[in-house]
Amino acid sequence: MTVLWTPPADVRQNSRIGAYLRFLQERRGLDFATYDDLWTWSTEDLPGFWSSIWEFFELPGEPGTVLANDAMPGAQWFPDARLNYAEQVLRMPGIEPETPVVLGYSQTRPAVTMTAEELRESVRLARAGLKRLGVEPGDRVAAYLPNIPETLVLLLATASLGAIFSSCAPEFGTRSVTDRWIQISPKLLVAVDGYRYGDKVIDRRAEVAAITDALPSLEHTILLSYVDGQTGLGPLSEPSLEALEFSQVPFNQPLYVLYSSGTTGLPKPIVHGHGGILLEHLKMLALHHDLGPGDRFFWFSTTGWMMWNFLISGPAVGASIVMFDGNPGAPDLGMLWRLAEESGMTYFGTSAPFLLACRKEGLVPKDIANLSRLKGLGSTGAPLPPEGFTWVYENVSETLQLQSLSGGTDVCTGFVGASPLNPVYQGEIAARCLGAKVEAYDPTGKPVIGELGELVITAPMPSMPVGFWGDSDGSKMREAYFDTFPGVWRHGDWITITERGSCVITGRSDATLNRGGVRLGTSEFYSVVEGLPEVADSVVVHLEDAEGGAGELLLFVVLRDGLTLDGALIKKIATELRTALSPRHIPDGIHQVAAVPRTLSGKKLEVPVKRILTGTPADKAAAKGALANPESLTAFEELAKLPSQQQKS
């Protein structure tokens, strides 16, 4: 496999993971020759590793017992510890009071910059405002807000009190929002009146009114005039003499509630705790992404995706953060690359689909923007195929480290990702993350190397959910992660772990493509099919034969404007799949559709498509409010009505 980036010779002298290795040697007498050696220790001595993270990042007080119970589910981390996530973020180590720490860019209003001192002051005022409105520890504060500095301020102010935060992006429709928040009964709602997406104004006042009506628990709703350029949090930003203080809470005190996509039912309300999120994000941002003072960290995200929560922990490791609200394709796909130059980004985080879209457009970012400050480029949200890696190194920068990672909302981090100590291999994720005991299981529950298997976690992590909101007996959480392999977290992805410790994710295991007993990942299909100039998007599903036959492999393509699927293009797609992959990858049927169903965060929905094609009504196969384009399901409903032989046409 081609090596695209190699760690510099002085990486241990000039990286944060190098400083951590020196710390382990000096304080613990531990020497690790390779990253793999460090990873092995981090997953076999969990108390030793996680207490070292506490000590290395100088968290307050003594952590006490690290792991009182290592069972899954039910692990008990740091039962004696008290801390506050907001306090640790606002320490901002290595950042001077006058240093810009939040750079907020928007297509709705002029840019907003906050220094470290201004961020702390804004949180102080918002905290006082929340108290005036009667927000107490354990209360829920809901934010229908975009990716702007005010949302960060509101989260930190909420956390400082020991109250619980939950956000939905304002592009979420009324049903999507109420399906989430009706479960947690928020006391306060803070919302925007609308936003601009590119040059289009989106009015959300009607949605805010409907959400307010649907949530009887609300005592207050604050509507911000964002479209008119308002800054601040309205009445939460009013003057106050109250000091900024931080409630010291137990390690597992709920910090915020994130949600599963909710495509097949109500979204699962996933509760994350102060301590688990703090330790995990310190580890990832500093030791894996090599972020610290002087860095400007960006990840393109909305407040409805866990990568937003990941981004806003940046100041905890001394990094400034770059926030953006708007259309990443307006006026063209070069917009975010130009923003990288304007903001001085050192780390550009995005999704694999965005990088592949830039590649398909023939974009050469280094020709349109000065990207010399970029040292890291993060990719997640979907597997990045080999040609995506090559495009980055040929068109963005030859010297940055491409950091492909995969994880989930469930842990608000990555299980597998990059390390400054590891090379970048084309098409591969560099390593399993520290403290994450990732393995690939065959169907019998046996770990395998070099073979496709279920991605499982065989030891607890502090950022695993505190629980699901309202799941008093833990049954929903057990069903979600622990039913297949008792005592082991099954994540739902296919993974291959190579002999050298790198990883390849090949799609969701619940969207399995099984041809003649051979399991195929969806990502390689998309890499080939969407590499064709005629194809804009695609989704592939396998329908099993109840009588044990080969079943049907069906491919659905969205074509470029003005194109129609004909025999010649069908033959071209089949030939490309046969040549690039294998005869097993040739679909039994190829169909043109107007759009591929996607979640609000942009993920393809293979499983609901599969369910519709096997007879499940669309309204039961997918919660339409969780889709970015619910009208896309109609084509699959119509196809499901056709006889099988016509489905194969």
Buried (B, 14 or more C-beta within 10 A) or exposed (E): EEEBBEBEEEBBEEBBBBBBBEBBEEEEEBEBEEBBEBBBBBBEEBBBBBBBBBBBBEBBEEBBBBBEEEEBBBBBBBBEBBBBBBBBBBBBBEBEEEBBBBBBBBBBBEEBBBBBBBBBBBBBBBBBBBBBBEBEEEBBBBBBBBBBBBBBBBBBBBBBBBBBBBBBBBBBBBBBBBBBBBBBBBBBBBBBBBBBBEEEEBEBEEBBBBBBEBBEBBEBBBBBEBBEEBBBBBEBBEEBEEEBEBBBBBBBBBBBBBBBBBBBEBBBBBBBBBBBBBBBBBBBBBBBBBBBBEBBBBBBBBBBBBBBBBBBBBBBBBBBBBBBBBBBBBEEBBBBBBBBBBBBBBBBBBBBBBBBBBBBEEBBBBEBBEBEBBBBBBBBBBBBBBBBBBBBBEBBBEEBBBBBBBBBBBBBBBBBBBBBBBBBBBBBBBBBBBBBBBBBBEEEBEEBEEEBBBBBBBBBBBBBBBBBBEBEEEEBBBEBBBEBBEEBBBBBBBBBBBEEBBBBBBBBBEBBBEBEEEBBBBBBBBBBBBBBEBBBBBBBBBBBEEEEEBBBBBBBBBBEEEBEBEEEBBEBBBEBBBEBBEEBBBBBBBBBBEBBBBBBBBBBBBBBBBBBBEEBEBEEBBBBBBBBBBEBBBBBBEBBEEEEEEBBE
